[in-house]
Each structure stands twice: as structure tokens, then as C-alpha cells.
């Protein structure tokens, strides 16, 4: 799997699920049992993970035998964000090796409606 540069967009305060599907070079599903997926959003690449705007560690997958997982963002994850940030998605496989699969700009658009009830 190679690193892809892909922008992501969301509106401030929205919830969103990003679905991930892991396949090998022959397009076969990869068993991701025992993997941890890391989703991190930062102001800049030098910022520590502890100071990240959003950080998710996914260890429970949608369908691990068929390479399926998801990153779920809640409205509170993006409620205080606006503008452009850097993000990446990495995984740690069952043997402990770390791989970055996607990175890019994470854009949070200003919302018009702020009420929730």
C-alpha cells in the first residue's frame, strides 16, 4: 500500500464517518485483526500528538477479516475548528510495524447553523 495525498473536508460541528478498506497489491482484502489505525489532525507536522486537534485510535474494526474499518468523527471533534489543518492516517499491523497510508489537508468549513435543538 502506498501513501496517497488526499484532501478531506467537513463542516464545523458535523459528524462524519470515513470508511476504510484495506487491500493488497492483488486487490485482495487484507485481514486487519490486531491492527490499530491512527487518525491525527494537527496545525502543523511539528506539533506533538498530545497537542493534536483530533486524534483517534481505532482498534475495533467494522469487518477485520475483510479489511474494513471506520473513522468516526463526532460533532464535538470539529466544533472548535475552522480552516485548514494537516492530517494523516497510519496503521500499526499485528507485528508492530507502522505504515502511513494517506495524508493531506483537513479543511473545516464554517457552519451557518449553530443550534442543535
N, C-alpha and C positions, 0 to 999 in steps of 0.2 A: 504494500500500500504506500502510495506516495503522498507528499504534502500538497494540499490544494489551497489556493488563496481564494477565499470566498467571502464576500460581504454578507452580513446579517443585518436585518432591520426589524425594529419593533417600535411600537408607540408607547411612550411612558405610561406606566401603570397597567399595561396589558399583561395577560397571561398567555403563554405560548409553549407548545411542545415541539421540540426538534427531534425527529425520528432518525435514528442511525441504523445503517445496515452494513455489516462488515462482510466483505467478500475477498477471496484470494485472487491471484493473478489469472486463474482459470474460471473466474466468476462463480465459484462455489461458495456457499455460506461458510463462514468461519465460526467455530464453536468458541464463544466468549465467556464460558463458565470460568469463574475465578478472576475475571478481569475487573479493574477499576478504571472508569472513564472520568477524566478531569475536564471540566469546562471552566475557564477562567476569563474574566473581563477586567482589564486594567486601564488606567490612564496612560501608562507607558510601559515599555518592556522592562525597564529597570525597577519598577515598583515591586515590592515584595508580595508574595502570595497572601500574606496575612493582611495586607492593605488593599487587596483586590476589591473592585466594586461588586463583582459577583463571583462566587466560586462554588462549584458543585462537584461532589464526588459521588459517582453513581456506581454502586456495587450490586444492585438488584436490577436485572435486565428484563425487558419485555419477553423475549424468547431467546435465551442464550445459546441454545443448541443450533438455532438458525441465524445467529449473528445479529439479532435485533435488540436495540436498546433505545432509550429516550432520555433527553434532557428536558426537564420541565421547569419553566420559569413561571413564578407566581407574580401577581401584580405588585407585591411588596419588593420583589427583586429589582424592579425597574422604576419604582415610584419616585426615587430621588435622583434619577439620572436624566440627562439631556445632552445631546451632542454625540461626538464620535469618540470611541474607545478602541482599544486593541483587544482581540480575543484569540484563544486557541482551544483546540480540543486535542487532548492526549489520552493515551491509554497505557496502563501497566498490565502486561499479559500475565498469565499464570506462572511464568518463570521469573517474573520481576523485571522484565525489560520494558523500557519506556519508549513510546513512539508518538510523535506528533503527526496528526492526520489532516488537520485543517487549521488555518489561521486567517486573520483578516481584520477588517474594520467592523465593529459592532456599533451601529447607529441607532440612537434612541431619539425618535421624533417627539416634539412637544405635542401633548394631547390637548384637545379642545374641551372635552367634558371631563371634569374632575370629580363629580359626585358619584357615589356608588350605591345610593339608595334613594 
